[in-house]
Amino acid sequence: MIYASGVVTFLSTNKKFNSKKYKRRTIALEVIREIPSEDDAPGKTVCKYVALLPRSYECKSLEDYTGKIKPFLQKSIDNIIVTVQVSHLNYASDRAVATIKKTH
């Protein structure tokens, strides 16, 4: 698996992202800040994320996985993603994955 972490910003539309922490088997989100909107435009929510992506035969190096992070996050977040910043990307062993899942 591939361990990725960073910051994601998405639109807060009528489907509110209510929880401060969001956990699934392969993704964990923690709200940093909510930016309210003016008028009827949707606001924005900024979250820290930790994601465990499956390895892909298409990716020859670790940097190739940066293009896979946004689609992977979009599957778990119902709202529209505006930006994704990757701060850490690394290969993770099965033992490390088990430890990460316990702590996040």
C-alpha positions as CSV (number, residue, x, y, z in Angstrom):
1,M,0.0,0.0,0.0
2,I,0.9,3.6,-0.4
3,Y,0.7,6.0,2.6
4,A,-0.3,9.6,1.6
5,S,-1.0,12.6,3.8
6,G,-1.7,16.2,3.3
7,V,-4.5,18.8,3.1
8,V,-7.7,18.7,1.1
9,T,-10.2,21.5,0.5
10,F,-13.7,20.8,-0.7
11,L,-17.0,22.7,-1.2
12,S,-19.5,22.5,1.7
13,T,-22.7,22.2,-0.3
14,N,-26.1,21.1,1.0
15,K,-24.4,17.8,1.9
16,K,-22.8,19.0,5.1
17,F,-19.6,17.4,6.4
18,N,-20.8,17.3,10.0
19,S,-18.1,15.4,11.8
20,K,-14.7,16.8,13.0
21,K,-13.1,13.4,12.3
22,Y,-14.0,11.0,9.6
23,K,-12.6,7.5,9.5
24,R,-12.8,4.6,7.1
25,R,-10.6,1.6,6.5
26,T,-8.3,3.5,4.0
27,I,-8.9,7.2,4.8
28,A,-9.0,9.5,7.8
29,L,-10.0,13.2,7.6
30,E,-9.8,15.8,10.3
31,V,-11.4,19.2,9.9
32,I,-8.9,22.1,10.2
33,R,-11.2,25.0,9.3
34,E,-14.5,25.7,7.8
35,I,-14.8,28.8,5.6
36,P,-18.4,30.2,5.4
37,S,-19.6,31.6,2.1
38,E,-21.2,34.8,1.2
39,D,-24.6,34.8,-0.5
40,D,-25.8,31.4,-1.7
41,A,-22.4,30.2,-2.8
42,P,-21.2,27.0,-1.0
43,G,-18.6,27.4,1.7
44,K,-15.3,25.4,1.9
45,T,-14.0,22.9,4.4
46,V,-10.3,22.3,4.9
47,C,-9.2,19.0,6.2
48,K,-6.0,17.1,7.0
49,Y,-6.1,13.6,5.4
50,V,-4.3,10.3,5.7
51,A,-5.0,7.8,2.9
52,L,-3.8,4.3,2.2
53,L,-3.9,3.7,-1.5
54,P,-3.6,0.3,-3.1
55,R,-0.4,-0.2,-5.2
56,S,-0.9,0.1,-9.0
57,Y,1.0,-1.5,-11.8
58,E,0.7,1.7,-13.8
59,C,2.9,3.6,-11.3
60,K,6.6,3.1,-11.8
61,S,7.8,5.4,-9.0
62,L,6.4,6.9,-5.8
63,E,5.8,10.3,-7.5
64,D,3.4,8.6,-10.0
65,Y,0.9,8.1,-7.2
66,T,0.3,11.9,-6.7
67,G,-2.2,11.7,-9.6
68,K,-4.2,8.9,-8.0
69,I,-4.8,10.7,-4.7
70,K,-7.6,13.1,-5.7
71,P,-9.7,10.4,-7.4
72,F,-9.2,8.1,-4.4
73,L,-10.3,10.9,-2.0
74,Q,-13.2,11.8,-4.2
75,K,-14.7,8.3,-3.8
76,S,-15.0,8.9,0.0
77,I,-16.0,12.6,0.0
78,D,-19.4,13.3,-1.5
79,N,-18.7,17.0,-2.0
80,I,-16.6,18.5,-4.8
81,I,-12.9,18.6,-4.1
82,V,-11.3,22.0,-4.9
83,T,-7.6,21.3,-4.0
84,V,-5.4,18.5,-2.8
85,Q,-2.0,19.1,-1.3
86,V,0.3,16.1,-0.8
87,S,2.8,16.6,2.1
88,H,4.0,13.0,2.5
89,L,4.0,10.0,0.2
90,N,5.7,6.7,1.0
91,Y,5.5,2.9,0.6
92,A,3.9,1.1,3.5
93,S,4.4,-2.5,4.6
94,D,1.5,-4.6,5.8
95,R,2.8,-4.2,9.4
96,A,2.9,-0.4,9.1
97,V,-0.6,-0.4,7.6
98,A,-2.0,-2.3,10.6
99,T,-0.3,0.2,13.0
100,I,-1.6,3.2,11.0
101,K,-5.2,1.9,11.0
102,K,-5.1,1.5,14.8
103,T,-3.8,5.1,15.4
104,H,-6.0,7.0,12.9
